[in-house]
Amino acid sequence: MIRITTWNINSVRLRLGLVERLARELEPDVLCLQETKVADELFPREAVEAMGFSHVLVHGQRNYHGVAILSKLPLEEHQTHAWCGIDHPRHLSARLPGGIELHNLYVPSGGDEPDRERNPKFAHKLDFLAELAAAWQADGVGQRPTIAVGDFNIAPLETDVWSHKQLLDVVSHTPVEVAALDRLQASAGWIDAVRAIIPPEQKLYSWWSYRARDWQASNRGRRLDHVWVTAPIADKIQTAEVLTAARSWPQPSDHVPVTVDLAL
């Protein structure tokens, strides 16, 4: 059994104590972080190694973006990937024991206006997804045992947002973004591991804005964080959990961890 957790930590150094708490309470074998916001040479390697993660891969920069894979299992053939000719640290991949590919993604958020002509950030988000889909399809990723996790910054289902109707024009749930994510999913025949366990009819969120005075009372969430697997390991999905309680931890991230157990 392999337990994989993905979490947009929103500054790993600021929330290192929360990472330690997660490692202690959930005991993931692999922890994929996004928005680490730290240059590689300043990543707190010794601290995460002390948590049991003896294999650490980082791809970051100061103050913005950044992804990391913390693993108790050996990692091989690691690669960084840049899309759209923009050298942002948003995609890191490696190979787990048994030849399992693992991709850790931090998809661009897309800014505030869902118009690619007026908003370059939104255009970048759509182009990022399109380039990645083309690459995965060309590489035959769907034919291999592969896992993709991360902050995809899109809530695709009506039940992935607090109000489908009110968020149709809000970046992260617009039809054009959902269609782009659908194409990415089709590029390798990805299976949404979380929704394979938690019924699509059930409301489910992994992000709540800092702007809410009381996030629990308003519960205006979105499911932006995902775990996907390809068909060769789809039958290995055992459990899935969104750790909603982490949104109330001290100095929390606005995202919460998402965990999937795979019988690998």
C-alpha positions in Angstrom: 0.0 0.0 0.0 1.2 3.5 -0.9 -0.3 6.6 0.7 0.1 9.7 -1.4 -0.9 13.2 -0.2 -1.0 16.4 -2.2 -1.1 19.8 -0.6 -0.8 23.4 -1.7 1.1 24.5 1.4 1.3 28.2 0.5 4.9 28.7 1.7 6.6 25.6 3.1 8.9 27.5 5.4 6.0 29.5 7.0 4.0 26.3 7.5 6.7 23.8 8.2 5.1 23.0 11.5 1.9 22.0 9.7 3.9 19.8 7.4 5.3 18.0 10.4 1.8 17.7 11.9 0.5 16.2 8.7 3.4 13.8 8.5 2.7 12.7 12.0 -1.1 12.3 11.8 -1.5 10.9 8.2 1.9 9.2 7.8 1.9 9.5 4.0 4.6 7.6 2.1 4.8 10.4 -0.5 3.9 14.1 0.1 3.6 16.4 -2.9 3.6 20.1 -2.1 2.7 23.0 -4.3 3.3 26.8 -3.9 6.4 26.1 -1.8 7.6 29.7 -2.4 11.3 29.0 -1.7 14.5 28.8 -3.8 15.9 25.2 -3.9 19.0 26.0 -1.9 16.8 27.3 1.0 14.3 24.5 1.1 14.2 23.0 4.6 15.6 19.6 3.6 16.9 18.6 7.0 13.6 19.3 8.7 11.6 17.2 6.3 14.2 14.4 6.3 13.7 14.4 10.1 10.0 13.8 9.5 10.9 10.5 7.7 11.1 11.8 4.1 14.6 10.6 3.2 14.1 11.3 -0.5 13.4 15.0 -1.4 13.0 16.6 -4.8 12.5 20.3 -5.1 11.8 22.7 -8.0 11.2 26.2 -6.7 12.0 29.9 -6.7 11.8 32.7 -4.2 8.4 33.9 -3.2 6.4 32.4 -6.0 5.2 29.0 -7.3 7.3 25.9 -6.5 6.7 22.2 -6.2 8.3 19.5 -4.1 8.1 15.7 -3.7 8.9 14.4 -0.2 9.1 10.6 -0.1 9.9 7.7 2.2 10.3 5.6 -0.9 13.2 5.9 -3.4 12.7 8.3 -6.3 14.4 7.9 -9.7 14.5 9.6 -13.1 13.3 12.9 -11.7 12.6 15.7 -14.2 11.5 19.3 -14.2 9.2 20.5 -16.9 8.5 24.0 -18.2 5.5 24.9 -20.4 4.6 27.7 -22.7 8.2 28.9 -22.8 7.8 30.2 -19.3 10.4 28.9 -16.7 8.0 28.8 -13.7 8.6 25.8 -11.3 5.2 24.2 -11.7 5.8 20.6 -12.7 8.1 18.0 -11.2 8.1 14.3 -12.0 9.8 11.2 -10.7 9.6 7.4 -10.8 8.5 5.4 -7.7 9.4 1.8 -7.0 7.7 -0.6 -9.4 8.1 1.8 -12.3 5.2 4.1 -11.2 5.5 7.6 -12.7 4.5 10.5 -10.4 3.7 14.0 -11.6 3.3 16.9 -9.2 1.6 19.9 -10.7 0.8 23.5 -9.8 -1.4 24.7 -12.6 -1.5 28.5 -13.0 -4.4 30.1 -11.2 -5.4 32.3 -14.2 -5.9 35.7 -12.6 -9.3 37.2 -12.0 -10.9 37.7 -15.5 -11.8 34.7 -17.5 -10.9 36.3 -20.9 -7.8 35.1 -22.7 -7.7 38.3 -24.8 -7.8 40.7 -21.9 -6.0 38.6 -19.3 -2.6 37.1 -20.2 -2.7 35.0 -17.0 -5.9 33.3 -18.1 -4.4 32.7 -21.5 -1.3 31.2 -19.9 -3.5 28.8 -17.8 -5.3 27.5 -20.9 -2.1 27.2 -22.9 -0.4 25.4 -20.0 -3.1 22.8 -19.9 -3.2 22.4 -23.7 0.6 21.9 -24.0 0.6 19.4 -21.1 -2.3 17.5 -22.7 -0.5 17.3 -26.0 2.7 16.1 -24.3 1.0 13.4 -22.3 -0.9 12.1 -25.3 2.2 12.1 -27.5 4.2 10.3 -24.8 1.6 7.6 -24.3 1.4 8.3 -20.5 -2.0 6.6 -20.4 -0.5 3.2 -21.3 1.8 3.3 -18.2 1.1 3.1 -14.5 1.1 6.8 -13.7 -0.1 9.2 -11.0 -0.7 12.9 -11.4 -1.4 15.1 -8.3 -1.5 18.7 -7.4 -3.3 22.0 -7.4 -5.0 22.0 -10.8 -6.8 25.3 -9.9 -10.0 24.0 -11.5 -13.1 22.7 -9.9 -14.7 20.6 -12.7 -17.9 19.3 -11.3 -21.0 21.2 -10.2 -20.5 19.5 -6.8 -16.9 20.7 -6.6 -18.1 24.3 -5.9 -20.4 25.8 -3.4 -22.6 27.3 -6.1 -22.3 26.1 -9.7 -24.6 28.9 -11.0 -22.8 31.8 -9.2 -19.3 30.6 -10.1 -19.8 29.9 -13.9 -18.2 33.3 -14.6 -15.5 33.0 -11.9 -12.0 31.7 -12.8 -11.6 28.1 -11.7 -15.1 26.9 -12.7 -15.8 28.5 -16.0 -16.9 26.2 -18.9 -13.7 27.0 -20.9 -11.5 25.9 -18.0 -13.5 22.8 -17.3 -13.3 21.9 -21.0 -9.5 22.4 -20.9 -9.2 20.1 -17.9 -11.5 17.5 -19.6 -9.1 17.5 -22.5 -6.1 17.1 -20.1 -7.9 14.2 -18.5 -8.7 12.6 -21.8 -5.1 12.9 -23.0 -4.1 9.9 -20.9 -7.4 8.5 -19.9 -6.9 9.7 -16.4 -9.2 8.5 -13.6 -10.1 10.9 -10.9 -9.1 8.8 -7.9 -10.9 10.9 -5.3 -14.2 10.8 -7.1 -13.7 7.0 -7.7 -14.2 6.7 -3.9 -16.2 9.8 -2.9 -19.4 9.8 -5.1 -19.5 12.7 -7.6 -23.0 13.6 -6.3 -21.4 14.6 -2.9 -20.3 18.1 -2.3 -16.5 18.2 -1.8 -14.0 21.1 -1.5 -10.3 21.4 -0.9 -9.9 25.2 -0.9 -11.6 28.0 1.0 -10.7 31.7 0.5 -8.9 33.6 3.2 -11.4 36.4 2.6 -14.1 34.6 4.4 -14.5 35.8 8.0 -15.7 32.3 9.0 -14.8 29.7 6.4 -16.8 27.0 8.0 -19.9 29.0 8.5 -20.0 30.2 4.9 -18.4 27.0 3.5 -17.9 28.6 0.1 -15.3 26.1 -1.1 -14.0 24.7 -4.3 -12.3 21.3 -5.1 -9.1 22.5 -6.8 -6.7 19.8 -5.6 -6.7 16.4 -7.4 -5.2 13.0 -7.6 -5.5 11.2 -11.0 -4.3 7.7 -12.0 -4.0 6.0 -15.3 -6.0 2.9 -16.3 -3.2 0.4 -15.5 -3.5 1.2 -11.8 -7.1 2.3 -11.6 -8.1 -0.9 -9.8 -5.5 -0.1 -7.1 -7.4 2.8 -5.6 -8.4 1.9 -2.1 -9.3 5.1 -0.1 -9.5 8.8 -0.6 -9.7 11.6 2.0 -9.9 15.4 2.0 -8.6 16.6 5.3 -11.0 19.5 5.8 -9.9 19.9 9.4 -6.5 21.2 8.3 -8.2 24.5 7.2 -8.6 25.2 10.9 -5.0 24.5 11.9 -3.0 27.5 13.2 -1.9 29.8 10.3 -3.5 27.4 7.8 -3.0 27.2 4.0 -6.2 28.1 2.1 -5.9 24.6 0.7 -6.2 21.3 2.6 -4.4 18.0 2.0 -5.9 15.4 -0.3 -4.8 11.8 0.3 -5.3 8.6 -1.7 -4.2 5.1 -0.8 -3.2 2.8 -3.6 -2.7 -1.0 -3.3 0.7 -0.9 -4.9 
